[in-house]
Amino acid sequence: MAESAPLIRNNPSNRRNKHPLLLVHGAWHGAWCWQKYFLEYLESQGIAAATFDLRNHEPGPPLRKRGVRIKDYVADLASAVDSMEESPIVLGHSMGGFIVQNYLRQSRPAGVVLMASVPPAGVLRTTLRIALRFPLRFLLVNLRLRLYPLVASEKLCRYHFLSSDVDAEVAREVAASVVDESFIAFLDMLAFSLPGKIRDYATPTLVLCAEKDTIFTPAESARTASRYGAELASFPEVAHDMMLDPQWQKVADRVIQWMAANQFVSG
């Protein structure tokens, strides 16, 4: 088992939440996507939060091991939760949301937020959309058993992750920071590790939908919310990387609002 990555925490002086937020990044990304805006802003609002790198997602060369499975990422999440003093509210973005859904099969955090998340049914529809939009790139993915060809340029990162009006510097940073993703983890999201129905699920849950998302559609987000009896919050002009979008602060404020409504936040 890989050694657990250390938590990166903020430190609000006027902490308002007993249950800290634990931010789980998605495919190709790392803890850096939360450090850009979210972690510091949450601190300014009195919200204790932490994040970490899933194994093989630290900044570095794009070539990564192919053998990591979703269950390994779930183990990374479980280790991060175990290292925290209080039961967290777990917020998962994209593949991170899928990891959280699988984690729910073995444990219950205080609360759950699924942000532009892989739906419970997996990525089959997403895969078909990408294959039709980028047939040569998708061929390379399958020939090389690597997902990096889908994000190998700033133009591709803009298409998959970012709004058209995102700052050029942010787009360059994202393109320079993404890493390869495990091909077997992709297969797990396609068919082999679908979370299935979770019995007696009553954990407070929020689903965040980015309506300009090119990876997961609003209809898929609605089905995710329905599966978990969750509140659904949609953002009409926001793209897949909601934490890096020009409207990222509205997204963060919506999470805080939901936390307050569920009595996770005082004051």
C-alpha positions in Angstrom: 0.0 0.0 0.0 1.3 3.4 -0.9 2.1 5.8 1.9 -0.7 8.3 2.5 0.0 11.8 1.2 0.1 14.4 3.9 -2.9 16.7 4.3 -2.7 20.3 3.2 -4.8 22.3 5.7 -5.9 25.9 6.0 -6.1 27.4 9.5 -9.0 29.8 10.1 -8.6 32.0 13.1 -12.4 32.2 13.5 -13.3 28.6 12.8 -17.0 28.1 12.4 -17.4 24.5 11.4 -17.0 21.5 13.7 -16.7 19.1 10.8 -13.9 20.2 8.4 -14.2 20.0 4.6 -12.0 17.4 3.0 -11.5 18.2 -0.7 -10.9 15.3 -3.1 -9.6 16.2 -6.6 -10.5 14.4 -9.8 -8.7 12.7 -12.7 -5.5 14.3 -14.0 -5.6 16.9 -11.2 -4.0 17.2 -7.8 -4.3 19.2 -4.6 -3.2 22.3 -6.5 -6.7 22.7 -8.0 -8.0 23.5 -4.5 -5.0 25.6 -3.4 -5.5 28.1 -6.2 -8.7 29.7 -4.7 -10.8 27.4 -2.5 -8.6 26.6 0.4 -7.6 30.2 1.2 -11.2 31.5 0.6 -12.7 28.9 2.9 -10.1 30.0 5.5 -11.2 33.6 5.2 -14.8 32.5 5.8 -14.0 30.6 8.9 -14.3 27.2 7.3 -11.6 24.6 8.2 -10.7 22.6 5.2 -8.0 20.2 4.0 -6.9 18.5 0.8 -4.3 16.0 -0.4 -2.9 14.3 -3.5 -4.2 10.9 -4.5 -1.3 8.5 -5.1 0.6 9.3 -8.3 -0.9 12.7 -8.7 1.8 14.8 -7.3 3.2 17.4 -9.8 5.7 15.9 -12.1 6.2 14.2 -15.5 3.0 13.0 -17.2 3.9 9.4 -17.4 2.4 7.5 -14.5 1.9 3.9 -13.4 -1.2 2.3 -15.0 -2.0 -0.2 -12.2 -3.8 2.0 -9.7 -7.5 1.2 -9.2 -10.4 3.1 -7.8 -10.2 1.0 -4.7 -6.6 2.3 -4.2 -7.9 5.9 -4.4 -10.7 4.9 -1.9 -8.0 3.7 0.4 -6.2 7.0 0.1 -9.4 8.8 1.0 -10.0 6.5 3.9 -6.5 7.2 5.2 -7.0 10.9 4.9 -10.2 10.7 6.8 -8.6 8.6 9.5 -5.9 11.3 9.9 -8.4 14.0 10.8 -9.5 14.8 14.3 -13.2 15.2 13.5 -15.4 13.4 11.0 -15.2 15.5 7.8 -17.6 16.6 5.1 -16.1 15.0 2.1 -16.3 17.0 -1.2 -15.3 15.1 -4.3 -14.8 16.7 -7.8 -15.3 14.6 -11.0 -13.4 11.3 -10.4 -13.1 12.4 -6.8 -16.9 12.3 -6.5 -16.8 8.7 -7.8 -14.2 7.8 -5.2 -16.4 9.4 -2.5 -19.4 7.3 -3.7 -17.3 4.1 -3.5 -16.1 5.2 0.0 -19.7 5.4 1.1 -20.0 1.7 0.7 -17.7 1.3 3.7 -18.1 4.4 5.8 -20.2 7.5 6.4 -18.7 10.9 6.7 -20.6 13.8 8.3 -21.7 15.1 4.9 -21.1 14.7 1.2 -20.7 17.2 -1.6 -20.4 15.9 -5.2 -19.0 18.5 -7.5 -19.3 17.9 -11.3 -19.1 14.3 -10.3 -18.9 11.0 -12.2 -22.4 9.7 -12.0 -23.2 6.4 -10.2 -23.7 4.8 -13.6 -20.1 5.6 -14.5 -18.5 7.1 -17.5 -19.8 5.1 -20.5 -21.8 8.1 -21.9 -18.9 10.4 -21.3 -16.6 8.0 -23.0 -18.8 7.8 -26.1 -19.0 11.6 -26.2 -15.3 12.0 -26.0 -14.7 9.3 -28.6 -17.0 11.0 -31.1 -15.4 14.5 -30.4 -11.8 13.3 -30.4 -11.6 10.0 -32.3 -7.8 10.1 -33.0 -7.0 11.1 -29.4 -9.3 8.4 -28.1 -7.5 5.9 -30.4 -4.2 7.0 -28.9 -5.6 6.5 -25.4 -6.5 2.9 -26.2 -3.3 2.1 -28.1 -1.0 3.5 -25.3 -3.3 2.6 -22.4 -2.8 6.2 -21.2 -5.3 8.9 -20.6 -2.8 11.8 -21.0 -3.5 12.3 -24.7 -6.9 13.7 -23.8 -5.3 16.6 -21.8 -2.0 17.0 -23.6 -2.4 20.6 -24.6 -3.7 23.9 -23.3 -6.5 23.8 -25.9 -7.6 20.4 -24.7 -7.6 21.4 -21.1 -9.6 24.4 -22.0 -12.2 22.3 -23.8 -12.6 19.7 -21.0 -12.2 21.7 -17.9 -12.5 25.5 -18.3 -14.9 28.2 -19.3 -14.2 30.2 -22.4 -13.7 33.4 -20.3 -11.2 31.8 -17.9 -8.0 33.9 -17.4 -5.2 32.8 -19.7 -2.8 32.4 -16.8 -5.2 29.9 -15.2 -5.4 27.9 -18.4 -1.6 27.8 -18.7 -1.3 26.7 -15.1 -3.9 23.9 -15.5 -2.2 22.6 -18.7 1.2 22.6 -16.9 -0.1 20.9 -13.8 -2.3 18.0 -15.1 -0.7 14.5 -15.0 -1.6 11.2 -16.5 -4.4 9.1 -15.1 -4.6 5.4 -14.4 -6.1 3.6 -17.4 -7.4 0.8 -15.1 -9.1 3.4 -12.9 -10.8 4.6 -16.0 -12.0 1.0 -16.7 -13.2 0.9 -13.1 -15.3 4.0 -13.7 -16.5 2.5 -17.0 -17.8 -0.7 -15.6 -15.8 -2.5 -12.9 -16.2 -0.4 -9.7 -19.6 1.2 -10.0 -20.8 2.1 -6.5 -24.3 0.6 -6.9 -27.2 1.4 -4.6 -26.2 2.2 -1.0 -28.8 0.9 1.5 -30.2 3.2 4.3 -28.4 6.2 2.9 -29.3 9.3 5.0 -26.1 11.4 4.9 -26.7 15.1 4.1 -25.6 15.5 0.5 -25.2 18.3 -2.0 -24.7 17.8 -5.8 -23.2 20.7 -7.7 -23.9 20.9 -11.4 -21.8 22.9 -13.9 -24.2 23.5 -16.9 -21.3 24.3 -19.3 -19.6 21.0 -18.4 -18.4 19.2 -21.5 -17.7 16.0 -19.4 -20.9 15.4 -17.4 -24.3 16.8 -18.5 -26.9 18.5 -16.2 -29.1 15.5 -16.7 -26.4 13.2 -15.3 -26.0 15.5 -12.3 -29.7 15.5 -11.8 -29.7 11.7 -11.8 -26.8 11.7 -9.3 -28.8 14.0 -7.0 -31.9 11.7 -7.3 -29.8 8.6 -6.4 -28.7 10.1 -3.1 -31.8 12.2 -2.3 -29.5 15.2 -2.5 -30.0 18.8 -2.9 -29.0 19.9 -6.5 -27.4 23.3 -7.1 -26.8 24.3 -10.8 -24.5 27.0 -12.1 -25.5 28.0 -15.7 -22.2 29.6 -16.9 -19.7 27.4 -15.1 -17.5 24.7 -16.6 -16.2 21.4 -15.3 -13.4 22.7 -13.1 -15.9 24.6 -10.8 -13.1 25.4 -8.3 -11.1 27.2 -11.0 -14.0 28.8 -12.9 -14.3 32.6 -12.9 -17.4 32.0 -10.8 -15.6 29.8 -8.3 -16.5 32.1 -5.3 -20.2 31.6 -6.0 -19.6 27.8 -6.0 -17.7 28.1 -2.6 -20.4 30.3 -1.1 -23.1 27.8 -2.2 -21.2 25.0 -0.3 -21.0 27.2 2.8 -24.7 28.0 2.5 -25.6 24.3 2.4 -23.3 23.6 5.3 -25.1 26.4 7.3 -28.5 25.0 6.4 -27.5 21.6 7.7 -26.0 23.1 10.9 -22.4 22.3 10.0 -21.6 26.0 10.3 -22.2 28.3 13.3 -22.5 32.0 13.4 
